Amino acid sequence: MEGTRLVGIISECDYLDKVSLYGKSSKETPVGDIMVRDSVTVDPDQTVSNCL
């Protein structure tokens, strides 16, 4: 987050794909290097149909 703006998200898959499988160090790899930056978000008042 930068203030109230979402700048990225990280999942277990991101960690496995970009850190563990490439032998990188967890302690030395910044989250910003492995997080997904182009996240699609919706507001809580959106319907499931609109989100699909």
C-alpha positions as CSV (number, residue, x, y, z in Angstrom):
1,M,0.0,0.0,0.0
2,E,1.0,3.6,-0.6
3,G,-1.4,5.5,1.6
4,T,-4.8,4.1,0.6
5,R,-3.7,3.0,-2.9
6,L,-3.0,-0.7,-3.6
7,V,0.4,-1.0,-5.3
8,G,0.7,-4.8,-5.3
9,I,-0.2,-8.1,-3.7
10,I,1.8,-11.2,-2.9
11,S,0.7,-14.9,-2.6
12,E,2.3,-18.1,-1.7
13,C,2.5,-18.9,-5.4
14,D,4.4,-15.7,-6.1
15,Y,6.8,-16.7,-3.3
16,L,7.3,-20.3,-4.6
17,D,7.6,-19.2,-8.3
18,K,10.0,-16.3,-7.8
19,V,12.0,-17.0,-4.6
20,S,12.0,-20.7,-3.7
21,L,12.3,-22.2,-7.2
22,Y,15.1,-19.8,-8.2
23,G,17.1,-20.4,-5.0
24,K,16.8,-16.8,-3.9
25,S,17.0,-15.9,-0.2
26,S,13.8,-15.0,1.5
27,K,15.5,-12.6,3.9
28,E,17.2,-10.7,1.1
29,T,14.4,-10.5,-1.5
30,P,12.2,-7.4,-1.2
31,V,8.5,-8.1,-1.5
32,G,8.4,-5.4,-4.2
33,D,10.5,-7.6,-6.4
34,I,8.1,-10.5,-6.4
35,M,4.6,-9.0,-5.9
36,V,2.0,-8.7,-8.6
37,R,1.6,-5.0,-9.4
38,D,-1.3,-5.1,-11.9
39,S,-4.0,-6.3,-9.5
40,V,-7.6,-6.0,-10.6
41,T,-9.9,-4.9,-7.7
42,V,-13.5,-4.1,-7.3
43,D,-15.6,-2.2,-4.7
44,P,-17.5,-4.2,-2.0
45,D,-20.8,-3.0,-3.5
46,Q,-20.2,-4.7,-6.9
47,T,-22.2,-7.7,-7.8
48,V,-20.7,-11.0,-8.6
49,S,-22.0,-10.7,-12.2
50,N,-20.3,-7.4,-12.6
51,C,-17.1,-8.8,-11.3
52,L,-17.1,-11.7,-13.7
